[in-house]
Amino acid sequence: MFSPDGKLIAIVVGKNTVQLRPVEGLDELLARSCGWLRDYLSTRPDVGKQVCGS
């Protein structure tokens, strides 16, 4: 969930913790999420598909 001004994002860390983190821009957020997805998919060959254009 983003803050109304789009400068913070709420993320879940652990079972019962939510953190607010700064977001410099949508491009940065997309680049990070693509990295996380690539890491996840590299451990899941049954799901492994091309992600984020590479």
All heavy atoms as atom14 arrays in JSON, in Angstrom:
{
  "sequence": "MFSPDGKLIAIVVGKNTVQLRPVEGLDELLARSCGWLRDYLSTRPDVGKQVCGS",
  "atom14_mask": [
    [1, 1, 1, 1, 1, 1, 1, 1, 0, 0, 0, 0, 0, 0],
    [1, 1, 1, 1, 1, 1, 1, 1, 1, 1, 1, 0, 0, 0],
    [1, 1, 1, 1, 1, 1, 0, 0, 0, 0, 0, 0, 0, 0],
    [1, 1, 1, 1, 1, 1, 1, 0, 0, 0, 0, 0, 0, 0],
    [1, 1, 1, 1, 1, 1, 1, 1, 0, 0, 0, 0, 0, 0],
    [1, 1, 1, 1, 0, 0, 0, 0, 0, 0, 0, 0, 0, 0],
    [1, 1, 1, 1, 1, 1, 1, 1, 1, 0, 0, 0, 0, 0],
    [1, 1, 1, 1, 1, 1, 1, 1, 0, 0, 0, 0, 0, 0],
    [1, 1, 1, 1, 1, 1, 1, 1, 0, 0, 0, 0, 0, 0],
    [1, 1, 1, 1, 1, 0, 0, 0, 0, 0, 0, 0, 0, 0],
    [1, 1, 1, 1, 1, 1, 1, 1, 0, 0, 0, 0, 0, 0],
    [1, 1, 1, 1, 1, 1, 1, 0, 0, 0, 0, 0, 0, 0],
    [1, 1, 1, 1, 1, 1, 1, 0, 0, 0, 0, 0, 0, 0],
    [1, 1, 1, 1, 0, 0, 0, 0, 0, 0, 0, 0, 0, 0],
    [1, 1, 1, 1, 1, 1, 1, 1, 1, 0, 0, 0, 0, 0],
    [1, 1, 1, 1, 1, 1, 1, 1, 0, 0, 0, 0, 0, 0],
    [1, 1, 1, 1, 1, 1, 1, 0, 0, 0, 0, 0, 0, 0],
    [1, 1, 1, 1, 1, 1, 1, 0, 0, 0, 0, 0, 0, 0],
    [1, 1, 1, 1, 1, 1, 1, 1, 1, 0, 0, 0, 0, 0],
    [1, 1, 1, 1, 1, 1, 1, 1, 0, 0, 0, 0, 0, 0],
    [1, 1, 1, 1, 1, 1, 1, 1, 1, 1, 1, 0, 0, 0],
    [1, 1, 1, 1, 1, 1, 1, 0, 0, 0, 0, 0, 0, 0],
    [1, 1, 1, 1, 1, 1, 1, 0, 0, 0, 0, 0, 0, 0],
    [1, 1, 1, 1, 1, 1, 1, 1, 1, 0, 0, 0, 0, 0],
    [1, 1, 1, 1, 0, 0, 0, 0, 0, 0, 0, 0, 0, 0],
    [1, 1, 1, 1, 1, 1, 1, 1, 0, 0, 0, 0, 0, 0],
    [1, 1, 1, 1, 1, 1, 1, 1, 0, 0, 0, 0, 0, 0],
    [1, 1, 1, 1, 1, 1, 1, 1, 1, 0, 0, 0, 0, 0],
    [1, 1, 1, 1, 1, 1, 1, 1, 0, 0, 0, 0, 0, 0],
    [1, 1, 1, 1, 1, 1, 1, 1, 0, 0, 0, 0, 0, 0],
    [1, 1, 1, 1, 1, 0, 0, 0, 0, 0, 0, 0, 0, 0],
    [1, 1, 1, 1, 1, 1, 1, 1, 1, 1, 1, 0, 0, 0],
    [1, 1, 1, 1, 1, 1, 0, 0, 0, 0, 0, 0, 0, 0],
    [1, 1, 1, 1, 1, 1, 0, 0, 0, 0, 0, 0, 0, 0],
    [1, 1, 1, 1, 0, 0, 0, 0, 0, 0, 0, 0, 0, 0],
    [1, 1, 1, 1, 1, 1, 1, 1, 1, 1, 1, 1, 1, 1],
    [1, 1, 1, 1, 1, 1, 1, 1, 0, 0, 0, 0, 0, 0],
    [1, 1, 1, 1, 1, 1, 1, 1, 1, 1, 1, 0, 0, 0],
    [1, 1, 1, 1, 1, 1, 1, 1, 0, 0, 0, 0, 0, 0],
    [1, 1, 1, 1, 1, 1, 1, 1, 1, 1, 1, 1, 0, 0],
    [1, 1, 1, 1, 1, 1, 1, 1, 0, 0, 0, 0, 0, 0],
    [1, 1, 1, 1, 1, 1, 0, 0, 0, 0, 0, 0, 0, 0],
    [1, 1, 1, 1, 1, 1, 1, 0, 0, 0, 0, 0, 0, 0],
    [1, 1, 1, 1, 1, 1, 1, 1, 1, 1, 1, 0, 0, 0],
    [1, 1, 1, 1, 1, 1, 1, 0, 0, 0, 0, 0, 0, 0],
    [1, 1, 1, 1, 1, 1, 1, 1, 0, 0, 0, 0, 0, 0],
    [1, 1, 1, 1, 1, 1, 1, 0, 0, 0, 0, 0, 0, 0],
    [1, 1, 1, 1, 0, 0, 0, 0, 0, 0, 0, 0, 0, 0],
    [1, 1, 1, 1, 1, 1, 1, 1, 1, 0, 0, 0, 0, 0],
    [1, 1, 1, 1, 1, 1, 1, 1, 1, 0, 0, 0, 0, 0],
    [1, 1, 1, 1, 1, 1, 1, 0, 0, 0, 0, 0, 0, 0],
    [1, 1, 1, 1, 1, 1, 0, 0, 0, 0, 0, 0, 0, 0],
    [1, 1, 1, 1, 0, 0, 0, 0, 0, 0, 0, 0, 0, 0],
    [1, 1, 1, 1, 1, 1, 0, 0, 0, 0, 0, 0, 0, 0]
  ],
  "atom14_positions": [
    [[0.84, -1.16, 0.0], [0.0, 0.0, 0.0], [0.89, 1.23, 0.0], [1.85, 1.32, 0.75], [-0.91, -0.02, 1.22], [-1.75, 1.21, 1.33], [-2.84, 1.23, 2.76], [-4.0, -0.01, 2.27], [0.0, 0.0, 0.0], [0.0, 0.0, 0.0], [0.0, 0.0, 0.0], [0.0, 0.0, 0.0], [0.0, 0.0, 0.0], [0.0, 0.0, 0.0]],
    [[0.56, 2.18, -0.85], [1.31, 3.43, -0.93], [0.67, 4.51, -0.08], [-0.55, 4.51, 0.12], [1.36, 3.93, -2.38], [2.21, 3.1, -3.28], [1.67, 2.08, -4.03], [3.57, 3.35, -3.36], [2.46, 1.32, -4.86], [4.37, 2.59, -4.19], [3.82, 1.57, -4.94], [0.0, 0.0, 0.0], [0.0, 0.0, 0.0], [0.0, 0.0, 0.0]],
    [[1.48, 5.43, 0.4], [0.95, 6.6, 1.09], [0.22, 7.47, 0.06], [0.46, 7.35, -1.14], [2.08, 7.38, 1.76], [2.99, 7.86, 0.79], [0.0, 0.0, 0.0], [0.0, 0.0, 0.0], [0.0, 0.0, 0.0], [0.0, 0.0, 0.0], [0.0, 0.0, 0.0], [0.0, 0.0, 0.0], [0.0, 0.0, 0.0], [0.0, 0.0, 0.0]],
    [[-0.66, 8.35, 0.53], [-1.4, 9.19, -0.42], [-0.49, 10.01, -1.35], [-0.85, 10.26, -2.5], [-2.22, 10.11, 0.49], [-2.41, 9.3, 1.73], [-1.12, 8.53, 1.9], [0.0, 0.0, 0.0], [0.0, 0.0, 0.0], [0.0, 0.0, 0.0], [0.0, 0.0, 0.0], [0.0, 0.0, 0.0], [0.0, 0.0, 0.0], [0.0, 0.0, 0.0]],
    [[0.69, 10.41, -0.87], [1.58, 11.2, -1.72], [2.5, 10.34, -2.58], [3.28, 10.84, -3.38], [2.41, 12.17, -0.89], [3.36, 11.49, 0.09], [3.44, 10.24, 0.1], [4.0, 12.21, 0.87], [0.0, 0.0, 0.0], [0.0, 0.0, 0.0], [0.0, 0.0, 0.0], [0.0, 0.0, 0.0], [0.0, 0.0, 0.0], [0.0, 0.0, 0.0]],
    [[2.42, 9.0, -2.43], [3.2, 8.08, -3.23], [4.67, 8.0, -2.87], [5.45, 7.4, -3.59], [0.0, 0.0, 0.0], [0.0, 0.0, 0.0], [0.0, 0.0, 0.0], [0.0, 0.0, 0.0], [0.0, 0.0, 0.0], [0.0, 0.0, 0.0], [0.0, 0.0, 0.0], [0.0, 0.0, 0.0], [0.0, 0.0, 0.0], [0.0, 0.0, 0.0]],
    [[5.06, 8.58, -1.74], [6.47, 8.59, -1.36], [6.85, 7.5, -0.37], [8.03, 7.3, -0.11], [6.84, 9.96, -0.78], [6.75, 11.05, -1.83], [7.2, 12.37, -1.29], [7.1, 13.42, -2.4], [7.63, 14.69, -1.99], [0.0, 0.0, 0.0], [0.0, 0.0, 0.0], [0.0, 0.0, 0.0], [0.0, 0.0, 0.0], [0.0, 0.0, 0.0]],
    [[5.88, 6.79, 0.17], [6.13, 5.69, 1.1], [5.34, 4.48, 0.67], [4.25, 4.6, 0.11], [5.73, 6.06, 2.53], [6.48, 7.19, 3.21], [5.82, 7.54, 4.54], [7.94, 6.83, 3.42], [0.0, 0.0, 0.0], [0.0, 0.0, 0.0], [0.0, 0.0, 0.0], [0.0, 0.0, 0.0], [0.0, 0.0, 0.0], [0.0, 0.0, 0.0]],
    [[5.88, 3.31, 0.97], [5.16, 2.06, 0.71], [5.19, 1.25, 2.0], [6.19, 1.24, 2.72], [5.77, 1.27, -0.46], [4.89, 0.07, -0.81], [7.2, 0.87, -0.18], [5.26, -0.59, -2.12], [0.0, 0.0, 0.0], [0.0, 0.0, 0.0], [0.0, 0.0, 0.0], [0.0, 0.0, 0.0], [0.0, 0.0, 0.0], [0.0, 0.0, 0.0]],
    [[4.08, 0.62, 2.31], [3.99, -0.26, 3.49], [4.31, -1.68, 3.03], [3.76, -2.16, 2.05], [2.6, -0.2, 4.09], [0.0, 0.0, 0.0], [0.0, 0.0, 0.0], [0.0, 0.0, 0.0], [0.0, 0.0, 0.0], [0.0, 0.0, 0.0], [0.0, 0.0, 0.0], [0.0, 0.0, 0.0], [0.0, 0.0, 0.0], [0.0, 0.0, 0.0]],
    [[5.26, -2.31, 3.75], [5.61, -3.69, 3.42], [5.49, -4.55, 4.67], [5.66, -4.08, 5.78], [7.02, -3.8, 2.83], [8.07, -3.32, 3.83], [7.14, -3.03, 1.53], [9.48, -3.67, 3.44], [0.0, 0.0, 0.0], [0.0, 0.0, 0.0], [0.0, 0.0, 0.0], [0.0, 0.0, 0.0], [0.0, 0.0, 0.0], [0.0, 0.0, 0.0]],
    [[5.18, -5.82, 4.47], [5.07, -6.77, 5.57], [6.42, -7.43, 5.76], [7.02, -7.93, 4.81], [4.0, -7.83, 5.27], [3.95, -8.86, 6.38], [2.64, -7.18, 5.08], [0.0, 0.0, 0.0], [0.0, 0.0, 0.0], [0.0, 0.0, 0.0], [0.0, 0.0, 0.0], [0.0, 0.0, 0.0], [0.0, 0.0, 0.0], [0.0, 0.0, 0.0]],
    [[6.9, -7.4, 7.0], [8.17, -8.02, 7.37], [7.89, -8.96, 8.51], [7.46, -8.54, 9.58], [9.21, -6.96, 7.81], [10.51, -7.62, 8.18], [9.41, -5.92, 6.71], [0.0, 0.0, 0.0], [0.0, 0.0, 0.0], [0.0, 0.0, 0.0], [0.0, 0.0, 0.0], [0.0, 0.0, 0.0], [0.0, 0.0, 0.0], [0.0, 0.0, 0.0]],
    [[8.08, -10.26, 8.29], [7.74, -11.22, 9.33], [6.24, -11.43, 9.41], [5.49, -11.07, 8.51], [0.0, 0.0, 0.0], [0.0, 0.0, 0.0], [0.0, 0.0, 0.0], [0.0, 0.0, 0.0], [0.0, 0.0, 0.0], [0.0, 0.0, 0.0], [0.0, 0.0, 0.0], [0.0, 0.0, 0.0], [0.0, 0.0, 0.0], [0.0, 0.0, 0.0]],
    [[5.8, -12.01, 10.51], [4.38, -12.33, 10.66], [3.53, -11.12, 11.05], [2.41, -10.97, 10.6], [4.19, -13.42, 11.71], [4.65, -14.77, 11.28], [4.32, -15.79, 12.33], [4.72, -17.18, 11.91], [4.37, -18.18, 12.91], [0.0, 0.0, 0.0], [0.0, 0.0, 0.0], [0.0, 0.0, 0.0], [0.0, 0.0, 0.0], [0.0, 0.0, 0.0]],
    [[4.03, -10.29, 11.95], [3.19, -9.24, 12.53], [3.81, -7.85, 12.45], [3.49, -7.0, 13.27], [2.91, -9.57, 14.0], [2.18, -10.89, 14.15], [1.2, -11.12, 13.47], [2.68, -11.74, 15.02], [0.0, 0.0, 0.0], [0.0, 0.0, 0.0], [0.0, 0.0, 0.0], [0.0, 0.0, 0.0], [0.0, 0.0, 0.0], [0.0, 0.0, 0.0]],
    [[4.67, -7.63, 11.48], [5.35, -6.34, 11.41], [5.13, -5.7, 10.05], [5.29, -6.34, 9.02], [6.86, -6.51, 11.64], [7.07, -7.17, 12.88], [7.57, -5.18, 11.65], [0.0, 0.0, 0.0], [0.0, 0.0, 0.0], [0.0, 0.0, 0.0], [0.0, 0.0, 0.0], [0.0, 0.0, 0.0], [0.0, 0.0, 0.0], [0.0, 0.0, 0.0]],
    [[4.76, -4.44, 10.07], [4.63, -3.65, 8.84], [5.6, -2.49, 8.95], [5.69, -1.84, 9.98], [3.19, -3.12, 8.67], [3.08, -2.19, 7.47], [2.21, -4.27, 8.54], [0.0, 0.0, 0.0], [0.0, 0.0, 0.0], [0.0, 0.0, 0.0], [0.0, 0.0, 0.0], [0.0, 0.0, 0.0], [0.0, 0.0, 0.0], [0.0, 0.0, 0.0]],
    [[6.36, -2.26, 7.88], [7.3, -1.15, 7.86], [6.92, -0.19, 6.74], [6.4, -0.61, 5.7], [8.72, -1.63, 7.6], [9.31, -2.45, 8.71], [10.74, -2.88, 8.39], [11.24, -2.7, 7.28], [11.39, -3.47, 9.37], [0.0, 0.0, 0.0], [0.0, 0.0, 0.0], [0.0, 0.0, 0.0], [0.0, 0.0, 0.0], [0.0, 0.0, 0.0]],
    [[7.19, 1.08, 6.96], [7.04, 2.08, 5.91], [8.42, 2.36, 5.34], [9.36, 2.62, 6.08], [6.44, 3.37, 6.46], [5.02, 3.28, 6.97], [4.58, 4.61, 7.57], [4.07, 2.87, 5.86], [0.0, 0.0, 0.0], [0.0, 0.0, 0.0], [0.0, 0.0, 0.0], [0.0, 0.0, 0.0], [0.0, 0.0, 0.0], [0.0, 0.0, 0.0]],
    [[8.53, 2.29, 4.04], [9.82, 2.54, 3.39], [9.65, 3.6, 2.32], [8.62, 3.65, 1.65], [10.34, 1.26, 2.75], [10.63, 0.2, 3.78], [11.77, -0.64, 3.39], [12.07, -1.62, 4.42], [12.63, -2.77, 4.17], [12.93, -3.1, 2.94], [12.91, -3.6, 5.15], [0.0, 0.0, 0.0], [0.0, 0.0, 0.0], [0.0, 0.0, 0.0]],
    [[10.67, 4.43, 2.16], [10.57, 5.47, 1.13], [10.65, 4.87, -0.27], [11.34, 3.87, -0.5], [11.78, 6.36, 1.4], [12.73, 5.52, 2.17], [11.91, 4.5, 2.91], [0.0, 0.0, 0.0], [0.0, 0.0, 0.0], [0.0, 0.0, 0.0], [0.0, 0.0, 0.0], [0.0, 0.0, 0.0], [0.0, 0.0, 0.0], [0.0, 0.0, 0.0]],
    [[9.95, 5.48, -1.18], [9.99, 5.08, -2.59], [10.42, 6.31, -3.36], [9.76, 7.34, -3.34], [8.59, 4.63, -3.08], [8.62, 4.32, -4.57], [8.12, 3.43, -2.29], [0.0, 0.0, 0.0], [0.0, 0.0, 0.0], [0.0, 0.0, 0.0], [0.0, 0.0, 0.0], [0.0, 0.0, 0.0], [0.0, 0.0, 0.0], [0.0, 0.0, 0.0]],
    [[11.57, 6.21, -4.03], [12.07, 7.36, -4.77], [11.3, 7.56, -6.07], [11.2, 8.66, -6.57], [13.56, 7.2, -5.04], [14.38, 7.29, -3.77], [15.86, 7.19, -4.03], [16.29, 7.39, -5.17], [16.59, 6.89, -3.08], [0.0, 0.0, 0.0], [0.0, 0.0, 0.0], [0.0, 0.0, 0.0], [0.0, 0.0, 0.0], [0.0, 0.0, 0.0]],
    [[10.77, 6.49, -6.61], [10.01, 6.6, -7.84], [9.55, 5.23, -8.3], [10.03, 4.2, -7.85], [0.0, 0.0, 0.0], [0.0, 0.0, 0.0], [0.0, 0.0, 0.0], [0.0, 0.0, 0.0], [0.0, 0.0, 0.0], [0.0, 0.0, 0.0], [0.0, 0.0, 0.0], [0.0, 0.0, 0.0], [0.0, 0.0, 0.0], [0.0, 0.0, 0.0]],
    [[8.61, 5.22, -9.21], [8.05, 3.97, -9.71], [9.11, 3.14, -10.42], [9.13, 1.92, -10.28], [6.87, 4.25, -10.65], [6.16, 3.05, -11.21], [5.65, 2.14, -10.1], [5.04, 3.48, -12.13], [0.0, 0.0, 0.0], [0.0, 0.0, 0.0], [0.0, 0.0, 0.0], [0.0, 0.0, 0.0], [0.0, 0.0, 0.0], [0.0, 0.0, 0.0]],
    [[10.01, 3.78, -11.16], [11.05, 3.02, -11.87], [11.92, 2.24, -10.89], [12.26, 1.08, -11.15], [11.92, 3.95, -12.71], [11.17, 4.52, -13.9], [10.17, 3.9, -14.34], [11.58, 5.58, -14.39], [0.0, 0.0, 0.0], [0.0, 0.0, 0.0], [0.0, 0.0, 0.0], [0.0, 0.0, 0.0], [0.0, 0.0, 0.0], [0.0, 0.0, 0.0]],
    [[12.29, 2.86, -9.77], [13.1, 2.18, -8.76], [12.33, 0.99, -8.18], [12.88, -0.1, -8.02], [13.48, 3.12, -7.64], [14.24, 2.45, -6.51], [14.4, 3.31, -5.27], [14.16, 4.52, -5.34], [14.76, 2.74, -4.24], [0.0, 0.0, 0.0], [0.0, 0.0, 0.0], [0.0, 0.0, 0.0], [0.0, 0.0, 0.0], [0.0, 0.0, 0.0]],
    [[11.08, 1.18, -7.86], [10.26, 0.12, -7.3], [10.13, -1.05, -8.27], [10.28, -2.21, -7.9], [8.88, 0.65, -6.92], [7.92, -0.34, -6.3], [8.48, -0.9, -5.0], [6.58, 0.31, -6.07], [0.0, 0.0, 0.0], [0.0, 0.0, 0.0], [0.0, 0.0, 0.0], [0.0, 0.0, 0.0], [0.0, 0.0, 0.0], [0.0, 0.0, 0.0]],
    [[9.91, -0.76, -9.54], [9.79, -1.82, -10.54], [11.11, -2.58, -10.7], [11.11, -3.8, -10.82], [9.35, -1.24, -11.88], [7.9, -0.78, -11.95], [7.64, -0.04, -13.26], [6.94, -1.94, -11.78], [0.0, 0.0, 0.0], [0.0, 0.0, 0.0], [0.0, 0.0, 0.0], [0.0, 0.0, 0.0], [0.0, 0.0, 0.0], [0.0, 0.0, 0.0]],
    [[12.22, -1.86, -10.69], [13.52, -2.53, -10.82], [13.77, -3.47, -9.65], [14.22, -4.61, -9.83], [14.63, -1.49, -10.9], [0.0, 0.0, 0.0], [0.0, 0.0, 0.0], [0.0, 0.0, 0.0], [0.0, 0.0, 0.0], [0.0, 0.0, 0.0], [0.0, 0.0, 0.0], [0.0, 0.0, 0.0], [0.0, 0.0, 0.0], [0.0, 0.0, 0.0]],
    [[13.47, -3.03, -8.43], [13.66, -3.89, -7.27], [12.74, -5.1, -7.31], [13.15, -6.22, -7.03], [13.41, -3.11, -5.98], [14.49, -2.14, -5.66], [14.22, -1.49, -4.35], [15.16, -0.42, -4.11], [15.47, 0.02, -2.92], [14.91, -0.49, -1.85], [16.34, 1.0, -2.79], [0.0, 0.0, 0.0], [0.0, 0.0, 0.0], [0.0, 0.0, 0.0]],
    [[11.48, -4.88, -7.67], [10.54, -6.0, -7.68], [10.91, -7.02, -8.75], [10.78, -8.22, -8.53], [9.1, -5.51, -7.87], [8.94, -4.89, -9.13], [0.0, 0.0, 0.0], [0.0, 0.0, 0.0], [0.0, 0.0, 0.0], [0.0, 0.0, 0.0], [0.0, 0.0, 0.0], [0.0, 0.0, 0.0], [0.0, 0.0, 0.0], [0.0, 0.0, 0.0]],
    [[11.43, -6.57, -9.88], [11.87, -7.51, -10.9], [13.03, -8.35, -10.38], [13.1, -9.55, -10.64], [12.28, -6.77, -12.17], [10.86, -6.2, -13.13], [0.0, 0.0, 0.0], [0.0, 0.0, 0.0], [0.0, 0.0, 0.0], [0.0, 0.0, 0.0], [0.0, 0.0, 0.0], [0.0, 0.0, 0.0], [0.0, 0.0, 0.0], [0.0, 0.0, 0.0]],
    [[13.94, -7.75, -9.63], [15.05, -8.5, -9.04], [14.54, -9.55, -8.07], [15.01, -10.69, -8.08], [0.0, 0.0, 0.0], [0.0, 0.0, 0.0], [0.0, 0.0, 0.0], [0.0, 0.0, 0.0], [0.0, 0.0, 0.0], [0.0, 0.0, 0.0], [0.0, 0.0, 0.0], [0.0, 0.0, 0.0], [0.0, 0.0, 0.0], [0.0, 0.0, 0.0]],
    [[13.6, -9.17, -7.24], [13.04, -10.13, -6.28], [12.34, -11.27, -7.0], [12.46, -12.44, -6.62], [12.08, -9.45, -5.32], [12.73, -8.45, -4.41], [14.01, -8.49, -3.91], [12.15, -7.26, -3.91], [14.25, -7.4, -3.13], [13.12, -6.62, -3.1], [10.92, -6.65, -4.07], [12.89, -5.42, -2.45], [10.68, -5.46, -3.41], [11.65, -4.85, -2.61]],
    [[11.59, -10.94, -8.04], [10.9, -11.99, -8.79], [11.88, -12.93, -9.47], [11.67, -14.13, -9.5], [9.95, -11.37, -9.82], [8.65, -10.82, -9.25], [7.9, -10.04, -10.33], [7.79, -11.91, -8.67], [0.0, 0.0, 0.0], [0.0, 0.0, 0.0], [0.0, 0.0, 0.0], [0.0, 0.0, 0.0], [0.0, 0.0, 0.0], [0.0, 0.0, 0.0]],
    [[12.95, -12.39, -10.03], [13.95, -13.25, -10.67], [14.55, -14.21, -9.65], [14.74, -15.38, -9.93], [15.05, -12.4, -11.31], [14.66, -11.81, -12.63], [15.85, -11.14, -13.3], [15.36, -10.17, -14.26], [15.32, -8.86, -14.05], [15.78, -8.33, -12.94], [14.83, -8.06, -14.97], [0.0, 0.0, 0.0], [0.0, 0.0, 0.0], [0.0, 0.0, 0.0]],
    [[14.88, -13.69, -8.44], [15.42, -14.55, -7.39], [14.43, -15.66, -7.04], [14.79, -16.82, -6.93], [15.75, -13.75, -6.14], [16.93, -12.81, -6.33], [17.67, -12.97, -7.32], [17.09, -11.91, -5.49], [0.0, 0.0, 0.0], [0.0, 0.0, 0.0], [0.0, 0.0, 0.0], [0.0, 0.0, 0.0], [0.0, 0.0, 0.0], [0.0, 0.0, 0.0]],
    [[13.17, -15.3, -6.87], [12.13, -16.28, -6.53], [12.0, -17.33, -7.64], [12.01, -18.53, -7.38], [10.8, -15.58, -6.31], [9.63, -16.53, -6.25], [9.41, -17.3, -5.12], [8.76, -16.66, -7.31], [8.35, -18.2, -5.06], [7.7, -17.54, -7.26], [7.5, -18.31, -6.14], [6.45, -19.19, -6.09], [0.0, 0.0, 0.0], [0.0, 0.0, 0.0]],
    [[11.91, -16.86, -8.88], [11.7, -17.79, -9.98], [12.91, -18.69, -10.21], [12.76, -19.81, -10.7], [11.34, -17.03, -11.25], [9.96, -16.38, -11.22], [9.76, -15.53, -12.46], [8.85, -17.41, -11.09], [0.0, 0.0, 0.0], [0.0, 0.0, 0.0], [0.0, 0.0, 0.0], [0.0, 0.0, 0.0], [0.0, 0.0, 0.0], [0.0, 0.0, 0.0]],
    [[14.11, -18.22, -9.86], [15.29, -19.07, -10.03], [15.25, -20.27, -9.09], [15.89, -21.28, -9.34], [16.57, -18.27, -9.81], [16.74, -17.94, -8.44], [0.0, 0.0, 0.0], [0.0, 0.0, 0.0], [0.0, 0.0, 0.0], [0.0, 0.0, 0.0], [0.0, 0.0, 0.0], [0.0, 0.0, 0.0], [0.0, 0.0, 0.0], [0.0, 0.0, 0.0]],
    [[14.49, -20.17, -8.01], [14.36, -21.29, -7.07], [13.1, -22.11, -7.35], [12.85, -23.09, -6.66], [14.31, -20.79, -5.62], [13.14, -19.99, -5.42], [15.54, -19.99, -5.27], [0.0, 0.0, 0.0], [0.0, 0.0, 0.0], [0.0, 0.0, 0.0], [0.0, 0.0, 0.0], [0.0, 0.0, 0.0], [0.0, 0.0, 0.0], [0.0, 0.0, 0.0]],
    [[12.31, -21.68, -8.32], [11.06, -22.37, -8.65], [11.01, -22.71, -10.13], [10.32, -22.07, -10.9], [9.86, -21.47, -8.31], [9.67, -21.11, -6.86], [9.21, -22.3, -6.03], [8.08, -23.02, -6.57], [6.8, -22.76, -6.32], [6.47, -21.8, -5.51], [5.86, -23.49, -6.89], [0.0, 0.0, 0.0], [0.0, 0.0, 0.0], [0.0, 0.0, 0.0]],
    [[11.76, -23.72, -10.56], [11.78, -24.05, -11.99], [10.4, -24.43, -12.53], [10.15, -24.28, -13.72], [12.76, -25.22, -12.08], [12.91, -25.74, -10.7], [12.58, -24.61, -9.76], [0.0, 0.0, 0.0], [0.0, 0.0, 0.0], [0.0, 0.0, 0.0], [0.0, 0.0, 0.0], [0.0, 0.0, 0.0], [0.0, 0.0, 0.0], [0.0, 0.0, 0.0]],
    [[9.52, -24.89, -11.66], [8.17, -25.23, -12.12], [7.37, -24.0, -12.49], [6.39, -24.09, -13.23], [7.44, -26.02, -11.03], [7.34, -25.27, -9.71], [8.36, -24.69, -9.27], [6.27, -25.28, -9.09], [0.0, 0.0, 0.0], [0.0, 0.0, 0.0], [0.0, 0.0, 0.0], [0.0, 0.0, 0.0], [0.0, 0.0, 0.0], [0.0, 0.0, 0.0]],
    [[7.79, -22.84, -12.01], [7.09, -21.59, -12.3], [7.91, -20.73, -13.24], [7.42, -19.81, -13.83], [6.83, -20.8, -10.99], [6.05, -19.54, -11.25], [6.11, -21.66, -9.97], [0.0, 0.0, 0.0], [0.0, 0.0, 0.0], [0.0, 0.0, 0.0], [0.0, 0.0, 0.0], [0.0, 0.0, 0.0], [0.0, 0.0, 0.0], [0.0, 0.0, 0.0]],
    [[9.2, -21.06, -13.39], [10.17, -20.22, -14.09], [9.72, -19.74, -15.46], [9.58, -20.51, -16.38], [0.0, 0.0, 0.0], [0.0, 0.0, 0.0], [0.0, 0.0, 0.0], [0.0, 0.0, 0.0], [0.0, 0.0, 0.0], [0.0, 0.0, 0.0], [0.0, 0.0, 0.0], [0.0, 0.0, 0.0], [0.0, 0.0, 0.0], [0.0, 0.0, 0.0]],
    [[9.47, -18.47, -15.58], [9.11, -17.82, -16.84], [9.92, -16.54, -16.94], [10.44, -16.05, -15.96], [7.61, -17.48, -16.88], [6.73, -18.71, -16.89], [5.29, -18.34, -16.99], [4.45, -19.6, -17.02], [3.03, -19.34, -17.07], [0.0, 0.0, 0.0], [0.0, 0.0, 0.0], [0.0, 0.0, 0.0], [0.0, 0.0, 0.0], [0.0, 0.0, 0.0]],
    [[9.98, -16.02, -18.13], [10.7, -14.76, -18.32], [9.98, -13.65, -17.57], [8.78, -13.5, -17.65], [10.77, -14.44, -19.8], [11.71, -13.31, -20.11], [11.92, -13.18, -21.6], [11.27, -13.81, -22.39], [12.84, -12.33, -21.96], [0.0, 0.0, 0.0], [0.0, 0.0, 0.0], [0.0, 0.0, 0.0], [0.0, 0.0, 0.0], [0.0, 0.0, 0.0]],
    [[10.78, -12.88, -16.81], [10.2, -11.83, -15.98], [10.88, -10.5, -16.3], [12.1, -10.43, -16.43], [10.41, -12.16, -14.47], [9.88, -11.04, -13.61], [9.74, -13.46, -14.14], [0.0, 0.0, 0.0], [0.0, 0.0, 0.0], [0.0, 0.0, 0.0], [0.0, 0.0, 0.0], [0.0, 0.0, 0.0], [0.0, 0.0, 0.0], [0.0, 0.0, 0.0]],
    [[10.11, -9.47, -16.42], [10.61, -8.11, -16.57], [11.53, -7.96, -17.79], [12.5, -7.2, -17.74], [11.31, -7.65, -15.3], [10.22, -7.62, -13.87], [0.0, 0.0, 0.0], [0.0, 0.0, 0.0], [0.0, 0.0, 0.0], [0.0, 0.0, 0.0], [0.0, 0.0, 0.0], [0.0, 0.0, 0.0], [0.0, 0.0, 0.0], [0.0, 0.0, 0.0]],
    [[11.27, -8.7, -18.82], [11.99, -8.51, -20.07], [13.39, -9.08, -20.14], [14.12, -8.77, -21.06], [0.0, 0.0, 0.0], [0.0, 0.0, 0.0], [0.0, 0.0, 0.0], [0.0, 0.0, 0.0], [0.0, 0.0, 0.0], [0.0, 0.0, 0.0], [0.0, 0.0, 0.0], [0.0, 0.0, 0.0], [0.0, 0.0, 0.0], [0.0, 0.0, 0.0]],
    [[13.8, -9.85, -19.14], [15.14, -10.44, -19.27], [15.19, -11.81, -18.67], [14.32, -12.25, -17.99], [16.19, -9.56, -18.62], [15.93, -9.39, -17.25], [0.0, 0.0, 0.0], [0.0, 0.0, 0.0], [0.0, 0.0, 0.0], [0.0, 0.0, 0.0], [0.0, 0.0, 0.0], [0.0, 0.0, 0.0], [0.0, 0.0, 0.0], [0.0, 0.0, 0.0]]
  ]
}
